[in-house]
Amino acid sequence: MGVVYLTRSPHGRMVTVKTIRTELSATPDFRLRFAKETALAQQVGGEWTAAVLAADPDAELPWVSTAYVAGPTLHQVVAGQHGRLPAHSVRGLASGLCQALEPTRCTSNATPTPMPVEAE
């Protein structure tokens, strides 16, 4: 979908900035969906989501910035470090995912697409 940069804010906070690929940003339908999903993400928050700090879906190169959450990706944990997760870990992961998505159900009819974010 784009490129994710890991950087520091002027106050030293680690943040991510995701920019959208040029060919996608040229598509009106994509821009509309990105704007809706960004607005929805700004309305929800909590311990199971990375806070949206700022966004500009109408910029020439649309972007969104979120708080950086340090840690391995699920793929890194399963494929590289620990192998198959035990049932209690899967239940905890599923519970966190449900808690993260619950506010979106109450906030809007938009359907967010959970996507992994990896800093490059």
DSSP file (Angstrom, degrees, kcal/mol; ACC not computed):
  #  RESIDUE AA STRUCTURE BP1 BP2  ACC     N-H-->O    O-->H-N    N-H-->O    O-->H-N    TCO  KAPPA ALPHA  PHI   PSI    X-CA   Y-CA   Z-CA
    1    1 A M              0   0    0      0, 0.0    20,-2.4     0, 0.0     2,-0.3   0.000 360.0 360.0 360.0 -30.2    0.0    0.0    0.0
    2    2 A G  E     -A   20   0A   0     18,-0.3     2,-0.4    22,-0.1    18,-0.2  -0.930 360.0 -60.2-179.5-157.4    2.9    2.3    0.6
    3    3 A V  E     -A   19   0A   0     16,-1.9    16,-2.7    -2,-0.3     2,-0.5  -0.952  35.3-151.4-119.1 136.3    6.1    2.9    2.6
    4    4 A V  E     -A   18   0A   0     -2,-0.4   116,-1.6   114,-0.3     2,-0.4  -0.934  12.0-164.4-110.6 126.4    6.3    3.0    6.3
    5    5 A Y  E     -A   17   0A   0     12,-2.8    12,-2.3    -2,-0.5     2,-0.5  -0.869  11.1-146.1-109.0 141.5    9.1    5.1    7.9
    6    6 A L  E     +A   16   0A   0     -2,-0.4     2,-0.3    10,-0.2    10,-0.2  -0.935  38.9 143.9-104.5 126.4   10.2    5.0   11.5
    7    7 A T  E     -A   15   0A   0      8,-2.7     8,-2.8    -2,-0.5     2,-0.4  -0.841  45.5-100.8-148.3-179.0   11.3    8.3   12.8
    8    8 A R  E     -A   14   0A   0     -2,-0.3     6,-0.2     6,-0.2     5,-0.0  -0.912  28.9-127.4-113.8 142.2   11.3   10.6   15.9
    9    9 A S    >   -     0   0    0      4,-2.9     3,-2.2    -2,-0.4     6,-0.0  -0.294  40.5 -95.2 -73.6 169.3    9.0   13.5   16.5
   10   10 A P  T 3  S+     0   0    0      0, 0.0    -1,-0.1     0, 0.0    -2,-0.0   0.752 129.6  53.3 -58.3 -22.0   10.5   16.9   17.4
   11   11 A H  T 3  S-     0   0    0      2,-0.1    -2,-0.0     0, 0.0    -3,-0.0   0.347 125.2-102.1 -95.5   5.9   10.1   15.9   21.1
   12   12 A G  S <  S+     0   0    0     -3,-2.2     2,-0.3     1,-0.3     0, 0.0   0.470  72.3 144.2  92.3   2.2   11.9   12.6   20.6
   13   13 A R        -     0   0    0      1,-0.1    -4,-2.9    -5,-0.0     2,-0.4  -0.559  53.3-119.3 -76.3 136.1    8.9   10.2   20.5
   14   14 A M  E     +A    8   0A   0     -2,-0.3    54,-1.8    -6,-0.2     2,-0.3  -0.635  45.3 166.7 -75.5 127.9    9.2    7.3   18.1
   15   15 A V  E     -AB   7  67A   0     -8,-2.8    -8,-2.7    -2,-0.4     2,-0.4  -0.930  30.6-131.4-137.5 159.9    6.5    7.4   15.4
   16   16 A T  E     -AB   6  66A   0     50,-2.8    50,-1.8    -2,-0.3     2,-0.5  -0.896  12.6-162.5-110.1 147.2    5.7    5.8   12.1
   17   17 A V  E     -AB   5  65A   0    -12,-2.3   -12,-2.8    -2,-0.4     2,-0.6  -0.980   6.4-163.3-128.1 117.7    4.8    7.7    9.0
   18   18 A K  E     -AB   4  64A   0     46,-3.2    46,-1.8    -2,-0.5     2,-0.4  -0.895   3.8-166.2-103.4 123.4    3.1    5.7    6.3
   19   19 A T  E     -AB   3  63A   0    -16,-2.7   -16,-1.9    -2,-0.6     2,-0.3  -0.857  20.1-123.4-106.2 146.6    3.0    7.3    2.8
   20   20 A I  E     -A    2   0A   0     42,-2.3   -18,-0.3    -2,-0.4     5,-0.1  -0.673  31.3 -99.9 -92.7 140.1    0.7    5.9    0.1
   21   21 A R    >>  -     0   0    0    -20,-2.4     4,-2.5    -2,-0.3     3,-0.6  -0.247  30.9-121.0 -57.2 143.7    2.0    4.7   -3.2
   22   22 A T  H 3> S+     0   0    0      1,-0.2     4,-1.2     2,-0.2    -1,-0.1   0.882 110.7  54.4 -55.7 -44.6    1.6    7.3   -6.0
   23   23 A E  H 34 S+     0   0    0      1,-0.2    -1,-0.2     2,-0.2     4,-0.1   0.841 111.8  45.2 -64.4 -31.1   -0.5    5.0   -8.2
   24   24 A L  H X4 S+     0   0    0     -3,-0.6     3,-1.9     1,-0.2     7,-0.3   0.892 108.3  55.9 -75.7 -39.9   -2.9    4.4   -5.3
   25   25 A S  H 3< S+     0   0    0     -4,-2.5    -2,-0.2     1,-0.3    -1,-0.2   0.716 100.4  61.1 -66.5 -18.0   -3.1    8.0   -4.4
   26   26 A A  T 3< S+     0   0    0     -4,-1.2    -1,-0.3    -5,-0.2    -2,-0.2   0.525  86.8  89.3 -82.2  -6.1   -4.2    8.8   -8.0
   27   27 A T    <>  -     0   0    0     -3,-1.9     4,-2.4     1,-0.2     5,-0.2  -0.835  66.6-155.1 -97.2 114.6   -7.3    6.6   -7.5
   28   28 A P  H  > S+     0   0    0      0, 0.0     4,-2.4     0, 0.0     5,-0.2   0.880  94.2  53.1 -56.6 -40.9  -10.3    8.6   -6.2
   29   29 A D  H  > S+     0   0    0      1,-0.2     4,-2.2     2,-0.2     5,-0.2   0.913 110.4  47.5 -62.0 -41.6  -11.9    5.4   -4.7
   30   30 A F  H  > S+     0   0    0     -6,-0.2     4,-3.1     2,-0.2     5,-0.2   0.936 110.4  51.7 -64.6 -45.2   -8.7    4.6   -2.8
   31   31 A R  H  X S+     0   0    0     -4,-2.4     4,-2.5    -7,-0.3    -2,-0.2   0.902 110.2  49.5 -57.8 -42.3   -8.4    8.1   -1.5
   32   32 A L  H  X S+     0   0    0     -4,-2.4     4,-2.3     2,-0.2    -1,-0.2   0.932 113.3  45.5 -63.4 -46.4  -12.0    8.1   -0.2
   33   33 A R  H  X S+     0   0    0     -4,-2.2     4,-2.8     2,-0.2     5,-0.2   0.913 113.1  50.4 -63.2 -43.0  -11.4    4.7    1.5
   34   34 A F  H  X S+     0   0    0     -4,-3.1     4,-2.4     1,-0.2    -2,-0.2   0.910 110.5  49.8 -62.2 -42.5   -8.1    5.9    3.0
   35   35 A A  H  X S+     0   0    0     -4,-2.5     4,-2.4    -5,-0.2    -1,-0.2   0.916 112.9  46.8 -62.2 -43.9   -9.7    9.1    4.3
   36   36 A K  H  X S+     0   0    0     -4,-2.3     4,-2.4     2,-0.2    -2,-0.2   0.928 114.4  46.2 -64.6 -45.5  -12.6    7.1    5.9
   37   37 A E  H  X S+     0   0    0     -4,-2.8     4,-2.5     2,-0.2    -2,-0.2   0.871 112.7  50.4 -67.5 -35.9  -10.3    4.6    7.5
   38   38 A T  H  X S+     0   0    0     -4,-2.4     4,-1.7    -5,-0.2    -1,-0.2   0.927 111.5  47.9 -66.5 -44.5   -7.9    7.3    8.7
   39   39 A A  H  X S+     0   0    0     -4,-2.4     4,-0.8     1,-0.2    -2,-0.2   0.900 113.2  48.7 -62.3 -40.9  -10.8    9.2   10.3
   40   40 A L  H >X S+     0   0    0     -4,-2.4     3,-1.0     1,-0.2     4,-0.9   0.925 109.1  52.0 -64.3 -45.2  -12.1    6.1   11.9
   41   41 A A  H 3< S+     0   0    0     -4,-2.5    11,-0.4     1,-0.3     3,-0.3   0.823 105.1  56.7 -63.0 -31.0   -8.7    5.2   13.3
   42   42 A Q  H 3< S+     0   0    0     -4,-1.7    -1,-0.3     1,-0.2    -2,-0.2   0.740 104.8  53.5 -71.2 -21.9   -8.4    8.6   14.8
   43   43 A Q  H << S+     0   0    0     -3,-1.0     2,-0.2    -4,-0.8    -1,-0.2   0.684 105.1  59.2 -86.8 -19.7  -11.7    8.0   16.7
   44   44 A V     <  +     0   0    0     -4,-0.9     8,-0.4    -3,-0.3     2,-0.3  -0.673  60.1 143.7-107.0 163.8  -10.6    4.8   18.4
   45   45 A G        +     0   0    0     -2,-0.2     2,-0.3     6,-0.1     5,-0.1  -0.974   4.4 122.8-178.0 177.1   -7.7    4.1   20.6
   46   46 A G  S >  S-     0   0    0      3,-0.3     3,-1.3    -2,-0.3     5,-0.1  -0.875  74.1 -49.3 141.1-173.2   -6.7    2.1   23.6
   47   47 A E  T 3  S+     0   0    0     -2,-0.3    -1,-0.1     1,-0.2    53,-0.1   0.631 127.4  54.5 -71.9 -11.7   -4.1   -0.4   24.7
   48   48 A W  T 3  S+     0   0    0     51,-0.1     2,-0.3    -3,-0.1    -1,-0.2   0.372 104.7  56.1-104.2   4.7   -4.7   -2.7   21.7
   49   49 A T  S <  S-     0   0    0     -3,-1.3     2,-0.6    51,-0.0    -3,-0.3  -0.948  81.6-114.7-133.6 154.7   -4.1   -0.1   18.9
   50   50 A A        -     0   0    0     -2,-0.3     2,-0.1    -5,-0.1    -3,-0.1  -0.795  44.1-114.8 -85.8 125.6   -1.4    2.3   17.9
   51   51 A A        -     0   0    0     -2,-0.6    16,-2.5     1,-0.1     2,-0.6  -0.346  19.4-126.1 -64.4 135.2   -2.7    5.9   18.3
   52   52 A V  E     -C   66   0A   0    -11,-0.4    14,-0.3    -8,-0.4     3,-0.1  -0.741  27.7-178.0 -79.6 122.6   -3.1    7.9   15.2
   53   53 A L  E     -     0   0A   0     12,-2.7     2,-0.3    -2,-0.6    13,-0.2   0.824  60.8 -21.3 -92.5 -36.9   -1.1   11.1   15.8
   54   54 A A  E     -C   65   0A   0     11,-1.3    11,-3.3     2,-0.0    -1,-0.4  -0.971  58.9-177.9-166.5 160.4   -1.8   13.0   12.5
   55   55 A A  E     -C   64   0A   0     -2,-0.3     9,-0.2     9,-0.2     3,-0.1  -0.980  17.3-164.5-162.1 154.9   -2.8   12.3    9.0
   56   56 A D  E >   +C   63   0A   0      7,-2.4     3,-1.2    -2,-0.3     7,-0.9  -0.646  13.6 169.8-144.0  85.6   -3.5   14.1    5.7
   57   57 A P  T 3  S+     0   0    0      0, 0.0   -22,-0.2     0, 0.0   -23,-0.1   0.639  80.8  56.1 -71.0 -12.0   -5.4   11.9    3.3
   58   58 A D  T 3  S+     0   0    0      3,-0.1   -27,-0.0     5,-0.1    -2,-0.0   0.441  81.7 112.9 -98.3  -0.9   -5.9   14.9    1.0
   59   59 A A  S <  S-     0   0    0     -3,-1.2    -3,-0.0     4,-0.1     0, 0.0  -0.221  85.6-106.8 -66.1 160.9   -2.2   15.7    0.5
   60   60 A E  S    S+     0   0    0      1,-0.3    -1,-0.1     2,-0.0   -35,-0.0   0.911 123.7  29.9 -54.0 -42.7   -0.6   15.2   -2.9
   61   61 A L  S    S-     0   0    0     -5,-0.0    -1,-0.3   -42,-0.0    -2,-0.1  -0.892 100.9-137.6-115.6  96.3    1.1   12.1   -1.2
   62   62 A P        +     0   0    0      0, 0.0   -42,-2.3     0, 0.0     2,-0.3  -0.154  30.9 174.0 -57.1 147.3   -1.4   10.9    1.4
   63   63 A W  E     -BC  19  56A   0     -7,-0.9    -7,-2.4   -44,-0.2     2,-0.3  -0.976  23.6-160.6-151.4 161.2    0.1    9.9    4.7
   64   64 A V  E     -BC  18  55A   0    -46,-1.8   -46,-3.2    -2,-0.3     2,-0.4  -0.988  10.3-153.9-144.4 141.1   -0.8    8.9    8.3
   65   65 A S  E     +BC  17  54A   0    -11,-3.3   -12,-2.7    -2,-0.3   -11,-1.3  -0.957  16.4 177.5-118.7 134.3    1.4    8.9   11.4
   66   66 A T  E     -BC  16  52A   0    -50,-1.8   -50,-2.8    -2,-0.4   -14,-0.2  -0.894  38.8 -90.0-129.9 161.1    1.0    6.6   14.4
   67   67 A A  E     -B   15   0A   0    -16,-2.5     2,-0.4    -2,-0.3   -52,-0.2  -0.440  49.7-114.5 -63.1 143.7    2.7    6.0   17.6
   68   68 A Y        -     0   0    0    -54,-1.8     2,-0.6   -61,-0.1   -54,-0.1  -0.713  24.9-161.6 -86.2 130.7    5.4    3.4   17.2
   69   69 A V        -     0   0    0     -2,-0.4     2,-0.1     2,-0.1   -19,-0.1  -0.947  16.6-140.7-112.7 111.1    4.8    0.1   19.1
   70   70 A A        +     0   0    0     -2,-0.6    -2,-0.0     0, 0.0     0, 0.0  -0.409  50.4  89.7 -73.1 144.3    8.1   -1.8   19.5
   71   71 A G  S    S-     0   0    0     -2,-0.1    -2,-0.1     0, 0.0     2,-0.1  -0.721  73.1 -68.1 149.5 164.0    8.0   -5.5   19.1
   72   72 A P        -     0   0    0      0, 0.0     2,-0.1     0, 0.0     3,-0.0  -0.363  50.9-108.2 -74.3 157.8    8.4   -8.4   16.6
   73   73 A T     >  -     0   0    0      1,-0.1     4,-2.0    -2,-0.1     5,-0.2  -0.409  30.8-110.0 -74.9 162.3    5.8   -9.0   13.9
   74   74 A L  H  > S+     0   0    0      1,-0.2     4,-2.7     2,-0.2     5,-0.3   0.899 121.2  55.0 -59.8 -39.9    3.5  -12.1   14.3
   75   75 A H  H  >>S+     0   0    0      1,-0.2     4,-2.9     2,-0.2     5,-0.7   0.919 106.4  50.6 -60.2 -44.1    5.4  -13.6   11.4
   76   76 A Q  I  >>S+     0   0    0      1,-0.2     5,-1.5     3,-0.2     4,-1.2   0.900 112.2  47.4 -61.4 -40.2    8.7  -13.1   13.1
   77   77 A V  I  <>S+     0   0    0     -4,-2.0     5,-3.4     3,-0.2     6,-0.9   0.948 121.5  34.0 -65.8 -49.0    7.4  -14.8   16.3
   78   78 A V  I  <>S+     0   0    0     -4,-2.7     5,-0.7     4,-0.2    -2,-0.2   0.945 127.9  33.2 -75.7 -49.4    5.9  -17.8   14.6
   79   79 A A  I  <5S+     0   0    0     -4,-2.9    -3,-0.2    -5,-0.3    -2,-0.1   0.839 133.0  20.9 -79.7 -33.5    8.2  -18.4   11.7
   80   80 A G  I  <<S+     0   0    0     -4,-1.2    -3,-0.2    -5,-0.7    -2,-0.1   0.790 127.3  24.3-109.5 -30.5   11.5  -17.3   13.2
   81   81 A Q  I   <S+     0   0    0     -5,-1.5    -3,-0.2    -4,-0.5    -4,-0.2   0.883 126.9   3.5-108.3 -49.3   11.5  -17.3   17.0
   82   82 A H  I   <S-     0   0    0     -5,-3.4    -4,-0.2     1,-0.2    -3,-0.1   0.570  76.9-144.7-123.6 -12.1    9.0  -19.6   18.7
   83   83 A G      < +     0   0    0     -6,-0.9    -1,-0.2    -5,-0.7    -2,-0.1  -0.408  67.5  14.2  74.8-156.9    7.1  -21.7   16.1
   84   84 A R  S    S-     0   0    0      1,-0.1    -5,-0.0    -2,-0.1    -6,-0.0  -0.219  83.0-122.2 -55.3 133.3    3.5  -22.5   16.7
   85   85 A L        -     0   0    0      1,-0.1    -1,-0.1     2,-0.1    -2,-0.0  -0.540  25.4-110.9 -78.9 143.3    1.9  -20.5   19.4
   86   86 A P    >>  -     0   0    0      0, 0.0     4,-2.0     0, 0.0     3,-0.8  -0.332  33.5-105.1 -67.9 157.9    0.4  -22.2   22.4
   87   87 A A  H 3> S+     0   0    0      1,-0.3     4,-2.7     2,-0.2     5,-0.2   0.861 119.2  54.8 -54.8 -42.1   -3.4  -22.1   22.7
   88   88 A H  H 3> S+     0   0    0      1,-0.2     4,-2.0     2,-0.2    -1,-0.3   0.849 108.3  49.9 -65.1 -31.4   -3.4  -19.5   25.6
   89   89 A S  H <> S+     0   0    0     -3,-0.8     4,-2.4     2,-0.2    -1,-0.2   0.891 110.6  49.0 -71.2 -39.4   -1.3  -17.2   23.5
   90   90 A V  H  X S+     0   0    0     -4,-2.0     4,-2.8     2,-0.2    -2,-0.2   0.910 111.0  50.5 -65.5 -41.6   -3.6  -17.5   20.5
   91   91 A R  H  X S+     0   0    0     -4,-2.7     4,-2.6     2,-0.2    -2,-0.2   0.913 111.2  48.6 -62.3 -42.1   -6.6  -16.8   22.8
   92   92 A G  H  X S+     0   0    0     -4,-2.0     4,-2.3     2,-0.2    -2,-0.2   0.909 112.5  48.0 -63.6 -42.1   -4.8  -13.7   24.2
   93   93 A L  H  X S+     0   0    0     -4,-2.4     4,-2.3     2,-0.2    -2,-0.2   0.925 113.3  47.5 -63.4 -45.5   -4.0  -12.5   20.7
   94   94 A A  H  X S+     0   0    0     -4,-2.8     4,-2.5     2,-0.2    -2,-0.2   0.892 111.2  51.6 -63.8 -40.4   -7.6  -13.0   19.5
   95   95 A S  H  X S+     0   0    0     -4,-2.6     4,-2.5     2,-0.2    -1,-0.2   0.926 110.7  47.9 -62.5 -45.1   -9.0  -11.3   22.6
   96   96 A G  H  X S+     0   0    0     -4,-2.3     4,-2.3     2,-0.2    -2,-0.2   0.898 111.0  51.1 -62.5 -40.8   -6.7   -8.3   22.0
   97   97 A L  H  X S+     0   0    0     -4,-2.3     4,-2.2     2,-0.2    -2,-0.2   0.922 110.8  48.3 -62.8 -44.2   -7.7   -8.2   18.3
   98   98 A C  H  X S+     0   0    0     -4,-2.5     4,-1.8     1,-0.2    -2,-0.2   0.913 112.1  49.2 -62.1 -42.6  -11.4   -8.3   19.2
   99   99 A Q  H  < S+     0   0    0     -4,-2.5    -1,-0.2     1,-0.2    -2,-0.2   0.878 111.4  49.9 -64.8 -37.0  -11.0   -5.5   21.8
  100  100 A A  H  < S+     0   0    0     -4,-2.3     4,-0.3     1,-0.2    -1,-0.2   0.877 116.2  41.1 -68.5 -37.3   -9.1   -3.4   19.3
  101  101 A L  H >X S+     0   0    0     -4,-2.2     4,-1.2     1,-0.2     3,-0.8   0.695  94.3  82.6 -85.8 -19.6  -11.8   -3.8   16.6
  102  102 A E  H >X S+     0   0    0     -4,-1.8     4,-1.3     1,-0.3     3,-0.8   0.900  87.9  53.0 -55.2 -46.9  -14.8   -3.4   18.9
  103  103 A P  H 3> S+     0   0    0      0, 0.0     4,-1.6     0, 0.0    -1,-0.3   0.832 103.5  58.5 -61.3 -28.4  -14.8    0.4   18.9
  104  104 A T  H <> S+     0   0    0     -3,-0.8     4,-1.8    -4,-0.3    -2,-0.2   0.843 101.5  54.8 -69.0 -31.2  -14.8    0.5   15.1
  105  105 A R  H << S+     0   0    0     -4,-1.2    -1,-0.2    -3,-0.8    -3,-0.1   0.877 114.9  39.7 -66.9 -36.8  -18.0   -1.5   15.1
  106  106 A C  H  < S+     0   0    0     -4,-1.3    -2,-0.2     1,-0.1    -1,-0.2   0.697 116.0  51.7 -84.5 -21.1  -19.7    1.1   17.3
  107  107 A T  H  < S-     0   0    0     -4,-1.6     2,-0.3     1,-0.2    -2,-0.2   0.836 117.9 -10.5 -88.2 -35.3  -18.1    4.1   15.6
  108  108 A S     <  -     0   0    0     -4,-1.8    -1,-0.2     2,-0.2     0, 0.0  -0.967  53.7-115.3-159.0 165.4  -18.8    3.7   11.9
  109  109 A N  S    S+     0   0    0     -2,-0.3    -4,-0.1    -3,-0.1    -1,-0.0   0.508  80.7 112.9 -85.4  -6.1  -20.1    1.4    9.3
  110  110 A A        -     0   0    0     -6,-0.1    -2,-0.2   -74,-0.1    -3,-0.1  -0.365  65.8-136.0 -66.0 146.1  -16.7    1.4    7.7
  111  111 A T        -     0   0    0     -2,-0.0     2,-0.1     2,-0.0    -1,-0.1  -0.903  17.4-145.6-106.5 108.4  -14.8   -1.9    7.8
  112  112 A P        -     0   0    0      0, 0.0   -11,-0.0     0, 0.0    -8,-0.0  -0.396   7.0-137.1 -71.5 151.1  -11.2   -1.4    8.8
  113  113 A T        -     0   0    0     -2,-0.1     2,-0.2     2,-0.0    -2,-0.0  -0.905  16.0-137.9-108.8 104.2   -8.6   -3.7    7.3
  114  114 A P        +     0   0    0      0, 0.0   -13,-0.0     0, 0.0     0, 0.0  -0.443  32.2 175.1 -63.3 129.0   -6.1   -4.9    9.9
  115  115 A M        -     0   0    0     -2,-0.2     2,-0.1     2,-0.0    -2,-0.0  -0.995  32.2-114.3-136.7 140.6   -2.7   -4.7    8.4
  116  116 A P        -     0   0    0      0, 0.0     2,-0.5     0, 0.0   -43,-0.0  -0.465  26.2-150.1 -70.8 147.1    0.8   -5.4    9.8
  117  117 A V        -     0   0    0     -2,-0.1     2,-0.5     2,-0.0   -99,-0.0  -0.977  15.7-179.1-121.1 120.4    3.0   -2.3    9.9
  118  118 A E        -     0   0    0     -2,-0.5  -114,-0.3   -45,-0.0     2,-0.2  -0.976  25.3-127.4-121.1 130.2    6.7   -2.9    9.6
  119  119 A A              0   0    0     -2,-0.5  -114,-0.2     1,-0.1  -103,-0.0  -0.482 360.0 360.0 -71.8 143.1    9.2   -0.1    9.7
  120  120 A E              0   0    0   -116,-1.6    -1,-0.1    -2,-0.2  -115,-0.1   0.389 360.0 360.0-108.5 360.0   11.7    0.0    6.8
